[in-house]
Amino acid sequence: MTRRPAPPLPPPKARRHLRETAALTQTQLASRVGVTPGTVRAWESGRTTPRGRKRDAYAKLLKTLADEETARRTTQTPHPESAPEADSAPEPTSGSESAPARKPLPHEPDPVPESAPESTLEPAPEPEPGPEPVPEARPAPVPLTPAQAFDALYEFGAPALVRQTYLLTGRREQAREAVERAFQAAWEHWPEVARDRDPVGWVRATAYEYALSPWQRLRPRHRRPEPPPADPGDRTLLNTLLRLPPRHRRTLVLYDGVGLDLPETAAETEASTPTAANRLLRAREAVAGRLPALADPQVLHRRLAELASNERLGAARPHAVRGDGERRARFWTRAAIAFTAALVGTTALTVRTAPTHYEPPVSPGQAVRGVPPRAAQGSLSDEELELRHKLRDQLQHGPERLSPRLE
């Protein structure tokens, strides 16, 4: 039985554009597809991909929105045949303003202007045919291997991503580690990242999420403070950024630091456009309240770039990052296999040793009274010696032992 192929979907940014063009909110679109608004937000940001029936319904709805947008553009754009003839006709000269020129009939030759010189009436000599130019053969581009493509992406985006992540965390080692972990995740999902329209954005979103994770506070490294920037102005700006809430700080760095537009910033932070705009305004107000000189967005953008560039933040080599990612993947794979084997063994042992029939519980014991206490070991008394001799002298078997008799 063959499985039919999944319907294609436009890129995440195109999905968001179609929804906003149709004037639909994420809640309205989620109700039409039958999912939650958070799921639609994840689809539009590219974090998850719909599957199964939800993918079919989502693709059908996006196709309907795209057809409506195409029809709306067609109705708004004037057809070239409906344009006035005066726009396409050449402007008449001063001598022909009174009467328009007559068009020649199909069987009549084209009219020759009277004022044209005789030299223009003679046919021009045809050029002699020469050898056709042979196009130069260009060498075909050599396709890159996955490792080479990953190394090129790392060398292009890693230095800038380390500086941007430093603005979010204020810690140099944490910024380097976040970027390396993000690239390791990209190498694990390389087929998906290689086909993405913005692979640097994919890595940037992963690095920011790792850097701003609340679990970072529990690490021993987070408890040891790092030396602040040497410049007092950079130190004040960095402290101001770290006082902002993580979401506001991330929105400010993406918009004023990286230079993304508002819809892209909203999509990367998994928020709506009005929410991203509100966070940006709140962050700018907080920065301007402590540093009035940075109230201008252009000045703020320049100062953020200077703060990130003043710190010497290097990145590891791409082959080292790939090697660490592969070793980490092998370790977790072996750990998962070992855990699965232990779980299977424990289950088998439980099934083997489990009772197969009902065993009634043992009744509780009852105290027996009237039994004399056991005497300690020692020499026998006279009565005990007499009783022992009497028992030894009598027969050990027979009815005489059971029948009572008088002495």
DOPAVO-163366 format. One line per field, with one value per residue (C-alpha): residue in three letters; y, x, z. Coordinates in Angstrom, 3 decimals, always signed. Example, Ala and Ser with C-alpha at 12.3 -4.5 7.8 and 13.67 -1.06 7.14 Angstrom:
// DOPAVO-163366
residuo: c(Ala Ser) $
yy: c(-4.500 -1.060) $
xx: c(+12.300 +13.670) $
zz: c(+7.800 +7.140) $
//
This chain:
// DOPAVO-163366
residuo: c(Met Thr Arg Arg Pro Ala Pro Pro Leu Pro Pro Pro Lys Ala Arg Arg His Leu Arg Glu Thr Ala Ala Leu Thr Gln Thr Gln Leu Ala Ser Arg Val Gly Val Thr Pro Gly Thr Val Arg Ala Trp Glu Ser Gly Arg Thr Thr Pro Arg Gly Arg Lys Arg Asp Ala Tyr Ala Lys Leu Leu Lys Thr Leu Ala Asp Glu Glu Thr Ala Arg Arg Thr Thr Gln Thr Pro His Pro Glu Ser Ala Pro Glu Ala Asp Ser Ala Pro Glu Pro Thr Ser Gly Ser Glu Ser Ala Pro Ala Arg Lys Pro Leu Pro His Glu Pro Asp Pro Val Pro Glu Ser Ala Pro Glu Ser Thr Leu Glu Pro Ala Pro Glu Pro Glu Pro Gly Pro Glu Pro Val Pro Glu Ala Arg Pro Ala Pro Val Pro Leu Thr Pro Ala Gln Ala Phe Asp Ala Leu Tyr Glu Phe Gly Ala Pro Ala Leu Val Arg Gln Thr Tyr Leu Leu Thr Gly Arg Arg Glu Gln Ala Arg Glu Ala Val Glu Arg Ala Phe Gln Ala Ala Trp Glu His Trp Pro Glu Val Ala Arg Asp Arg Asp Pro Val Gly Trp Val Arg Ala Thr Ala Tyr Glu Tyr Ala Leu Ser Pro Trp Gln Arg Leu Arg Pro Arg His Arg Arg Pro Glu Pro Pro Pro Ala Asp Pro Gly Asp Arg Thr Leu Leu Asn Thr Leu Leu Arg Leu Pro Pro Arg His Arg Arg Thr Leu Val Leu Tyr Asp Gly Val Gly Leu Asp Leu Pro Glu Thr Ala Ala Glu Thr Glu Ala Ser Thr Pro Thr Ala Ala Asn Arg Leu Leu Arg Ala Arg Glu Ala Val Ala Gly Arg Leu Pro Ala Leu Ala Asp Pro Gln Val Leu His Arg Arg Leu Ala Glu Leu Ala Ser Asn Glu Arg Leu Gly Ala Ala Arg Pro His Ala Val Arg Gly Asp Gly Glu Arg Arg Ala Arg Phe Trp Thr Arg Ala Ala Ile Ala Phe Thr Ala Ala Leu Val Gly Thr Thr Ala Leu Thr Val Arg Thr Ala Pro Thr His Tyr Glu Pro Pro Val Ser Pro Gly Gln Ala Val Arg Gly Val Pro Pro Arg Ala Ala Gln Gly Ser Leu Ser Asp Glu Glu Leu Glu Leu Arg His Lys Leu Arg Asp Gln Leu Gln His Gly Pro Glu Arg Leu Ser Pro Arg Leu Glu) $
yy: c(+0.000 +3.283 +6.491 +9.534 +12.439 +15.281 +18.516 +21.207 +24.221 +27.707 +28.958 +30.156 +33.845 +33.359 +31.648 +34.618 +37.038 +35.214 +35.287 +38.976 +39.842 +38.095 +40.104 +36.964 +36.615 +33.523 +32.606 +32.838 +30.783 +28.213 +27.824 +27.254 +24.592 +23.040 +23.670 +26.046 +29.531 +28.381 +25.679 +28.248 +30.476 +27.574 +26.791 +30.400 +30.639 +27.415 +25.636 +22.780 +21.397 +20.202 +16.561 +14.357 +15.801 +19.085 +19.558 +18.887 +21.374 +23.995 +23.632 +23.856 +27.014 +28.659 +27.831 +29.470 +32.589 +32.703 +32.435 +35.231 +37.444 +36.727 +37.563 +40.756 +41.858 +41.098 +43.234 +46.130 +46.123 +47.725 +45.567 +46.863 +46.723 +49.041 +51.813 +54.950 +55.140 +58.606 +57.170 +54.646 +56.877 +59.186 +62.881 +64.729 +67.354 +71.000 +70.494 +67.510 +68.708 +69.455 +66.026 +62.672 +60.556 +57.887 +54.318 +52.448 +49.643 +46.099 +46.047 +49.451 +49.911 +51.861 +55.621 +57.294 +60.714 +63.471 +65.244 +62.176 +62.454 +60.277 +58.503 +57.026 +55.463 +53.276 +49.851 +49.453 +46.915 +43.650 +42.740 +39.789 +36.718 +36.015 +33.173 +32.807 +33.543 +30.446 +30.910 +30.353 +27.134 +27.858 +25.169 +23.646 +24.595 +21.849 +20.927 +21.255 +18.366 +18.714 +19.242 +21.977 +23.729 +23.583 +24.975 +27.852 +28.648 +28.515 +30.789 +33.251 +33.474 +32.277 +35.436 +37.746 +35.336 +35.162 +38.959 +39.141 +36.419 +38.296 +41.216 +38.850 +37.129 +39.434 +36.318 +35.484 +31.732 +31.286 +33.106 +30.885 +27.731 +28.748 +29.379 +26.106 +24.142 +25.824 +24.874 +21.328 +21.121 +22.496 +19.769 +17.116 +18.521 +19.542 +18.420 +20.643 +23.581 +23.360 +23.725 +26.586 +30.023 +31.617 +29.082 +31.797 +32.729 +29.071 +28.904 +32.323 +31.337 +28.120 +29.960 +32.602 +30.000 +28.102 +31.274 +32.572 +29.213 +29.506 +26.340 +28.320 +29.853 +26.454 +25.893 +26.548 +28.734 +31.177 +31.798 +33.069 +36.638 +37.510 +40.682 +43.555 +45.615 +48.040 +51.067 +52.645 +53.475 +49.895 +48.642 +50.859 +49.861 +46.154 +46.427 +48.245 +45.470 +42.745 +44.467 +44.131 +41.100 +38.341 +38.752 +42.525 +42.164 +39.639 +41.835 +44.876 +43.002 +41.543 +44.838 +47.454 +45.223 +42.691 +44.929 +42.693 +44.257 +44.009 +40.992 +38.991 +39.916 +38.857 +35.551 +34.728 +35.548 +33.573 +36.551 +38.625 +41.826 +44.142 +42.236 +42.557 +46.287 +46.740 +44.899 +46.998 +50.260 +49.153 +48.147 +51.449 +53.396 +51.487 +52.093 +55.768 +56.235 +55.272 +56.470 +59.485 +59.765 +56.482 +57.640 +57.862 +54.382 +55.115 +55.970 +52.897 +50.685 +52.131 +51.720 +48.098 +47.351 +49.052 +47.167 +43.817 +44.672 +45.966 +42.531 +40.002 +37.095 +34.296 +31.137 +27.609 +25.994 +24.449 +20.955 +21.013 +21.980 +19.213 +16.681 +17.675 +17.433 +13.979 +12.732 +14.150 +12.497 +9.138 +9.433 +10.136 +7.402 +4.845 +6.099 +5.699 +2.178 +1.239 +2.659 +0.795 -2.457 -1.998 -1.287 -4.376 -6.545 -5.237 -5.900 -9.436 -10.165 -8.872 -11.026 -14.071 -13.740 -12.594 -15.158 -17.011 -18.218 -16.970 -17.601 -17.055 -14.959 -16.611 -16.228 -14.332 -16.392 -16.787 -16.842 -20.259 -20.084 -22.686 -23.967 -23.952 -21.928 -23.833 -24.334 -23.516 -26.274 -27.710 -30.797 -32.795 -32.840 -36.005 -36.122 -35.728 -38.490 -40.825 -40.074 -40.743 -44.127 -45.064 -44.267 -46.184 -49.303 -49.513 -50.833 -48.334 -50.028 -51.866 -51.304 -51.246 -47.861 -46.518 -48.212 -46.463 -48.513 -47.772 -47.825) $
xx: c(+0.000 +1.576 +1.203 +0.157 +2.612 +1.973 +0.666 +3.351 +3.371 +4.771 +7.665 +6.847 +7.139 +4.782 +2.251 +2.274 +2.018 -1.026 -2.761 -2.078 -3.127 -6.448 -6.875 -7.034 -5.673 -3.885 -6.897 -9.277 -6.994 -6.510 -10.291 -10.662 -7.946 -8.953 -5.808 -4.679 -3.233 +0.106 +0.296 -0.331 +2.359 +4.827 +3.919 +4.448 +7.784 +9.045 +9.568 +7.192 +5.637 +2.024 +1.400 -1.478 -4.967 -3.919 -1.354 -3.999 -6.434 -3.708 -2.410 -5.957 -6.667 -3.391 -4.118 -7.536 -5.970 -3.357 -6.071 -8.037 -4.942 -4.219 -7.802 -7.673 -4.472 -5.939 -8.997 -6.901 -4.417 -5.897 -5.859 -3.574 -6.401 -8.587 -5.958 -6.925 -5.683 -4.269 -1.631 -0.383 -0.675 +2.286 +1.814 +0.871 +3.217 +2.273 +1.447 -0.815 -2.941 -5.997 -6.337 -5.130 -2.934 -4.772 -3.712 -2.782 -4.992 -3.667 -3.160 -1.467 +2.283 +3.580 +3.620 +6.996 +7.397 +7.912 +10.554 +12.761 +16.045 +16.685 +19.551 +17.112 +15.064 +17.930 +18.144 +21.059 +23.646 +23.302 +26.331 +28.325 +27.735 +30.690 +31.567 +29.167 +30.751 +31.302 +30.166 +32.852 +32.441 +32.149 +33.113 +30.174 +30.055 +31.324 +28.636 +29.666 +29.573 +27.389 +30.489 +31.820 +28.441 +28.209 +31.736 +30.898 +27.730 +29.627 +32.437 +29.891 +27.494 +29.268 +31.310 +28.297 +26.051 +28.526 +28.545 +24.742 +24.325 +26.744 +24.303 +21.595 +23.579 +26.471 +28.671 +31.346 +31.643 +27.895 +27.545 +30.185 +28.610 +25.118 +26.286 +28.235 +25.230 +23.025 +25.382 +25.616 +21.824 +21.962 +24.435 +22.120 +19.207 +21.339 +18.943 +16.251 +18.592 +20.166 +16.751 +15.692 +15.422 +17.298 +19.677 +21.389 +18.003 +17.397 +20.708 +20.157 +16.774 +18.225 +21.183 +18.955 +16.646 +19.589 +21.210 +18.014 +16.980 +16.119 +18.112 +21.307 +20.910 +21.388 +24.814 +27.884 +29.395 +26.492 +27.293 +30.794 +30.665 +32.711 +34.784 +32.656 +33.630 +36.494 +34.656 +32.254 +29.738 +29.720 +29.387 +26.362 +24.684 +25.249 +23.813 +20.794 +20.225 +20.524 +17.894 +15.311 +13.001 +14.371 +11.612 +12.019 +15.803 +15.575 +13.158 +15.402 +18.524 +16.773 +15.227 +17.807 +20.879 +20.510 +18.318 +15.303 +11.975 +9.018 +7.227 +10.469 +11.197 +7.702 +8.017 +11.386 +10.192 +6.956 +4.714 +2.243 +3.318 +1.496 +3.027 +6.515 +5.963 +4.808 +7.870 +10.153 +8.628 +8.872 +12.525 +13.408 +11.695 +13.648 +16.965 +16.195 +15.101 +18.552 +20.581 +18.811 +21.479 +20.222 +16.645 +17.353 +17.054 +19.971 +22.247 +21.058 +21.817 +25.324 +26.020 +24.835 +27.163 +30.060 +29.370 +29.367 +32.476 +34.587 +34.690 +37.094 +34.740 +36.189 +34.520 +35.831 +36.776 +33.926 +35.435 +35.774 +32.103 +31.046 +33.200 +31.778 +28.254 +28.856 +30.415 +27.518 +25.029 +26.819 +26.897 +23.171 +22.386 +24.346 +22.776 +19.309 +20.169 +21.513 +18.459 +16.159 +18.050 +17.876 +14.170 +13.579 +15.632 +13.776 +10.451 +11.480 +12.697 +9.454 +7.402 +9.581 +9.387 +5.774 +3.353 +1.134 -1.523 -3.247 -1.460 -3.584 -1.952 -0.564 -2.931 -1.546 -0.258 -2.080 -0.552 -0.634 -0.993 -0.420 +2.925 +5.558 +8.629 +11.620 +14.160 +17.748 +20.318 +21.828 +21.966 +18.757 +16.975 +16.186 +12.648 +13.796 +16.385 +13.796 +11.401 +14.118 +15.000 +11.372 +10.835 +13.931 +12.924 +9.472 +8.726 +8.872 +6.278 +3.028 -0.363 +1.072 +2.402 -0.990 -3.179 -3.306 -2.667 -2.580 +0.639) $
zz: c(+0.000 -1.102 +0.839 -1.134 -1.024 +1.388 -0.158 -0.569 +1.714 +1.109 +3.271 +6.809 +5.871 +2.927 +5.217 +7.548 +4.608 +3.198 +6.570 +7.146 +3.581 +4.171 +7.431 +9.554 +13.057 +14.248 +16.363 +13.389 +11.162 +13.936 +14.324 +10.576 +10.542 +13.867 +15.915 +18.644 +17.998 +19.401 +16.752 +14.000 +15.516 +15.430 +11.799 +10.721 +12.523 +10.971 +14.304 +13.452 +10.293 +10.059 +9.264 +8.266 +8.026 +9.606 +6.838 +4.180 +5.732 +6.227 +2.655 +1.248 +3.251 +2.203 -1.444 -1.098 +0.426 -2.356 -5.047 -3.394 -3.297 -6.975 -7.935 -5.904 -7.611 -11.028 -10.385 -9.082 -12.014 -15.232 -18.336 -21.121 -23.706 -21.613 -21.584 -23.504 -27.063 -26.523 -24.169 -26.705 -29.806 -30.660 -30.116 -33.343 -34.703 -35.160 -38.852 -38.350 -35.460 -37.684 -39.373 -38.051 -40.279 -42.319 -41.785 -45.004 -46.163 -46.116 -49.957 -50.109 -49.656 -46.716 -47.426 -47.802 -46.210 -48.791 -46.814 -46.543 -48.455 -51.433 -49.700 -47.241 -50.063 -51.259 -49.591 -47.255 -48.289 -46.476 -44.356 -45.487 -43.359 -41.158 -38.855 -35.954 -32.606 -30.558 -26.957 -24.421 -22.509 -18.815 -16.370 -14.536 -10.850 -8.581 -6.022 -2.398 -0.019 +3.114 +5.247 +2.950 +2.859 +6.650 +7.031 +4.675 +6.625 +9.920 +8.779 +7.401 +10.331 +13.487 +14.331 +14.051 +15.964 +18.860 +19.145 +18.979 +21.609 +23.858 +23.863 +25.154 +27.904 +28.792 +29.095 +26.577 +27.181 +27.278 +23.959 +22.314 +23.718 +22.588 +19.025 +18.913 +20.204 +17.616 +14.785 +16.123 +16.013 +12.463 +11.490 +12.965 +10.892 +7.931 +5.141 +6.636 +7.286 +3.821 +2.145 +4.428 +2.830 +5.744 +7.329 +9.381 +10.859 +11.745 +13.617 +15.206 +16.636 +18.078 +19.619 +21.204 +22.715 +24.203 +25.543 +27.173 +28.638 +32.362 +33.042 +32.476 +35.940 +37.583 +36.062 +38.251 +35.516 +35.823 +39.477 +38.707 +37.319 +34.255 +33.973 +32.609 +29.538 +30.045 +28.648 +31.215 +28.491 +27.219 +30.778 +31.415 +28.152 +28.803 +32.322 +30.900 +28.368 +31.001 +33.151 +30.384 +30.328 +28.071 +25.457 +25.277 +25.114 +22.280 +20.313 +20.745 +19.619 +16.572 +15.425 +16.399 +16.543 +13.732 +11.552 +10.920 +10.065 +12.413 +10.814 +10.726 +14.337 +15.366 +13.503 +15.058 +18.567 +17.957 +18.644 +16.703 +15.017 +17.487 +20.411 +18.947 +18.346 +21.949 +23.279 +21.109 +22.353 +25.980 +25.543 +23.854 +26.623 +29.274 +27.502 +26.862 +30.482 +31.721 +28.722 +27.167 +24.473 +22.962 +22.394 +18.657 +17.028 +14.694 +17.609 +19.493 +16.489 +16.219 +19.946 +19.933 +17.030 +18.837 +22.071 +20.265 +18.249 +21.137 +22.755 +21.283 +20.818 +18.730 +17.489 +17.218 +13.933 +11.938 +11.843 +15.642 +16.008 +13.626 +15.496 +18.894 +17.528 +16.087 +19.336 +21.322 +18.995 +19.299 +23.099 +23.385 +20.873 +22.879 +26.101 +24.589 +23.393 +26.848 +28.588 +26.208 +26.770 +30.558 +30.344 +28.201 +30.586 +33.630 +31.964 +30.995 +34.542 +36.000 +33.644 +34.444 +38.229 +38.495 +40.068 +37.637 +40.160 +43.265 +46.546 +49.644 +52.306 +55.432 +58.377 +61.344 +64.269 +67.602 +71.048 +72.876 +76.615 +79.360 +78.097 +80.847 +80.064 +78.799 +81.499 +80.995 +80.580 +83.800 +86.030 +86.532 +89.807 +91.735 +90.458 +86.886 +87.315 +88.784 +85.925 +83.343 +84.901 +85.058 +81.394 +80.366 +82.306 +80.820 +77.367 +74.584 +72.361 +72.925 +74.424 +77.919 +77.297 +76.322 +78.948 +82.322 +85.487 +89.116 +91.054) $
//
